[in-house]
Amino acid sequence: MAIIPTDLLDRIRALERQVRDLMGSANTTPALNQIMGGEVVIGDKGRLRVRTSGDEDLLYLGRVQPDRGKDDPQQGFVVRRDDGSLALTIWTAAPDTLPVQPVQVFDRRGNVVVADDAAHGGLARPYIPYPLPAPADAARWESTGSTAWTTLYRGPGIVQHPRLHCAVAAEGSTGAEVRLLVDGVQLAGVGAPGDGLVFTERLPAAFGATVTFEIQARVAAAGDTLRCRPLALYGVQS
C-alpha cells in the first residue's frame, strides 16, 4: 500500500468537513421575519397584503382596485378592521371622475367621518360651521312676552357627531325660560335669564341626517319679557 502523506489526509478531512457544512447550510432556511438595516421594495404593480386569521383582507399597500386605466394601475393604501369594515383609505373609487386620491377615515358603520378635499384641498369632512355674527346689543335680540312657548330662532343642521353642545344667551324677567328643540323634540332642560342655556347632550338623529333646530322661549307672567340669542351649536364626540 502506498504511503499517503499525513498533511494530504488532513486536507481531505478538512474538505469533507467543509462539504458537510455547505450541505447543512443549503438545507437550512434562514429567518425571513426580520429586516436589519435594510429595506423592502415592492414594485412592478405589486403590493403588500395582510390577512386575518380568518383569511379576510386586513391591509393593502401598493396596487389597489380599480385601476386608473388599462396599463395604469392605482397605487394606494386600504386598511380594514378585523370584522371586514373599512377603517382608513388613500385611494379613489372613481379614477375617471375623481383622479386625486382623498384620505378618508370611516366609522364602523361605513360613514366617512374625516376626509380631505380632493378637488381644492383643505378639509372635506366633518363640516364645521362658522358661528353666525349677531347683534351685541341685547335690545336687538329676539324677544317674547308670551307665556306660551314661542319660537324665536329656527334653522337646519347636518348631523355629523353623536352629541351636540349648545349655548344660548338669555336675559329678562325672573321665571322666564328658554329651550332648544331638535325636530320638534326638546333636548336637555331649560335655561333662564343670567346663565342662559348651556348643555351637551346626545343627538336623537342618525349620522348625515338634516334636522331642524328651534330656540323657543316663554315668560312666567303677562307683562314680562325674555330676550335671547344663540351663541353656539357644535357637534362633539361621545
C-alpha positions in Angstrom: 0.0 0.0 0.0 1.3 3.4 -1.0 2.2 5.7 1.8 -0.1 8.8 1.8 1.4 11.9 3.4 -0.2 13.0 6.6 -0.8 16.6 5.5 -2.8 15.3 2.5 -5.1 13.2 4.7 -5.6 16.3 6.9 -6.5 18.3 3.8 -9.0 15.6 2.7 -10.7 15.6 6.1 -10.9 19.4 6.1 -12.5 19.3 2.7 -15.1 16.7 3.9 -16.0 19.0 6.9 -16.4 22.0 4.6 -18.7 20.0 2.3 -20.8 18.8 5.2 -21.1 22.4 6.4 -22.1 23.6 3.0 -24.7 20.9 2.7 -26.1 21.8 6.1 -26.3 25.5 5.2 -28.1 24.7 2.0 -30.8 22.7 3.8 -31.3 25.4 6.5 -34.0 28.1 5.8 -32.8 31.5 7.0 -35.2 33.6 9.1 -37.4 35.8 6.9 -39.3 37.8 9.5 -36.7 40.4 10.3 -35.0 43.2 8.3 -31.9 44.5 10.0 -30.6 47.7 8.4 -32.2 47.2 5.1 -35.5 47.8 3.3 -38.3 46.0 1.5 -39.1 47.1 -2.1 -42.3 46.2 -3.7 -42.6 47.3 -7.3 -43.8 46.4 -10.8 -47.5 46.7 -9.8 -47.0 44.6 -6.7 -48.5 45.2 -3.2 -48.2 44.2 0.4 -51.3 42.2 1.6 -52.1 41.3 5.2 -54.9 38.9 6.1 -56.5 38.0 9.4 -56.5 34.5 11.0 -60.0 34.1 9.4 -58.4 34.6 5.9 -60.0 38.1 5.5 -58.2 41.1 4.0 -56.9 43.5 6.6 -54.5 45.7 4.7 -53.4 46.6 1.2 -50.3 48.7 0.5 -49.4 49.1 -3.2 -51.8 48.2 -6.0 -55.4 48.7 -5.2 -58.6 48.4 -7.3 -59.9 49.9 -9.5 -57.1 50.6 -11.9 -56.8 54.0 -13.4 -56.6 52.6 -16.9 -55.7 49.6 -19.0 -52.0 49.9 -18.3 -52.2 52.4 -15.4 -52.6 50.7 -12.0 -53.7 52.6 -9.0 -51.3 52.6 -6.0 -52.8 53.3 -2.6 -53.5 52.2 0.9 -56.5 50.4 2.4 -57.0 49.3 6.0 -59.9 47.3 7.3 -60.9 46.3 10.8 -60.8 42.6 11.6 -64.6 42.5 11.1 -64.1 43.5 7.4 -65.3 47.1 7.7 -63.2 49.9 6.1 -61.2 52.0 8.6 -58.8 54.1 6.5 -58.2 54.5 2.8 -56.0 56.5 0.5 -57.5 55.7 -2.9 -60.2 56.8 -5.3 -63.2 54.6 -6.2 -63.7 56.5 -9.5 -60.4 57.4 -11.1 -62.1 58.6 -14.3 -64.1 61.3 -12.5 -62.1 61.8 -9.3 -58.4 61.2 -10.2 -57.0 62.6 -6.9 -57.0 60.2 -4.0 -58.7 61.6 -0.9 -57.6 60.4 2.6 -60.7 59.0 4.3 -61.4 57.7 7.8 -64.5 55.6 8.3 -66.6 54.8 11.4 -67.6 51.2 12.0 -70.9 51.8 10.0 -69.1 52.8 6.9 -69.7 56.6 7.2 -66.8 58.9 6.1 -66.1 60.9 9.3 -62.8 62.5 8.3 -61.6 63.4 4.8 -59.6 65.9 2.9 -60.9 67.7 -0.1 -59.5 66.0 -3.2 -60.6 68.8 -5.6 -59.4 72.0 -3.9 -57.5 70.9 -0.8 -58.4 71.6 2.8 -60.9 69.7 4.9 -63.9 67.9 3.3 -65.4 66.3 6.4 -66.5 66.9 9.0 -68.4 70.1 8.1 -67.5 72.7 10.6 -69.9 75.7 10.8 -68.7 79.2 11.5 -70.5 80.9 14.4 -73.0 83.4 12.9 -72.4 87.1 13.9 -75.3 88.5 15.9 -76.2 91.9 17.5 -74.1 92.7 20.5 -76.9 95.0 21.9 -79.3 92.8 23.9 -82.1 95.2 22.9 -81.8 93.9 19.4 -82.1 90.2 20.3 -85.3 88.4 19.5 -87.7 88.6 22.4 -91.1 87.4 23.6 -93.7 88.4 26.2 -95.8 85.3 25.7 -96.4 82.8 28.5 -96.6 80.0 25.9 -93.5 78.6 24.2 -92.7 80.8 21.2 -90.1 80.0 18.5 -87.6 82.9 18.2 -85.0 81.1 16.0 -85.2 78.3 13.6 -82.6 76.7 11.2 -81.4 73.5 9.7 -78.3 71.4 10.6 -76.5 68.3 9.3 -75.7 65.7 12.0 -72.1 64.6 12.0 -71.3 64.0 15.6 -73.1 61.9 18.3 -73.6 64.8 20.7 -74.5 68.5 20.5 -73.1 71.3 22.5 -75.5 74.2 22.8 -75.1 77.7 24.2 -77.8 80.3 24.2 -77.6 83.7 26.0 -80.8 85.0 27.7 -81.8 88.0 29.8 -85.2 89.2 31.0 -87.7 88.7 33.8 -87.5 86.2 36.6 -89.1 82.9 35.9 -88.7 83.2 32.1 -87.3 80.1 30.3 -85.6 79.2 27.1 -85.1 75.7 25.4 -83.8 74.0 22.3 -85.9 71.7 20.1 -84.4 69.2 17.6 -87.1 68.2 15.0 -89.7 69.4 17.4 -88.4 67.4 20.4 -86.9 69.2 23.4 -83.2 68.4 24.1 -81.9 68.6 27.6 -83.5 71.0 30.1 -84.4 74.7 30.1 -82.3 77.8 30.6 -83.1 81.1 32.4 -82.0 84.7 32.3 -78.5 85.2 33.5 -76.9 81.8 33.0 -78.8 81.2 29.7 -79.0 77.7 28.3 -75.8 75.6 28.1 -75.7 71.8 27.7 -74.0 68.9 25.9 -76.4 66.1 25.0 -76.7 63.1 22.6 -78.4 64.0 19.3 -81.5 61.9 18.6 -80.7 61.6 14.8 -78.6 59.4 12.5 -75.3 60.4 11.0 -75.8 62.6 7.9 -79.4 63.4 8.7 -80.7 67.0 8.2 -82.5 68.2 11.3 -84.3 71.5 12.3 -83.1 73.4 15.4 -85.6 75.7 17.2 -84.9 78.0 20.1 -88.1 78.7 22.0 -88.8 81.0 25.0 -91.6 81.9 27.3 -92.2 84.2 30.3 -93.7 83.4 33.6 -96.4 86.1 33.6 -98.0 88.6 31.3 -96.1 91.8 31.0 -92.7 90.1 31.4 -90.1 89.9 28.6 -87.3 87.5 27.7 -84.6 88.2 25.1 -82.2 85.6 23.8 -79.8 84.8 21.1 -77.9 81.6 20.1 -74.1 81.6 20.8 -73.0 78.2 19.6 -74.3 74.9 18.2 -71.3 72.5 17.9 -71.2 68.8 17.2 -68.9 67.0 19.6 -67.6 63.4 20.3 -69.3 61.0 22.6 
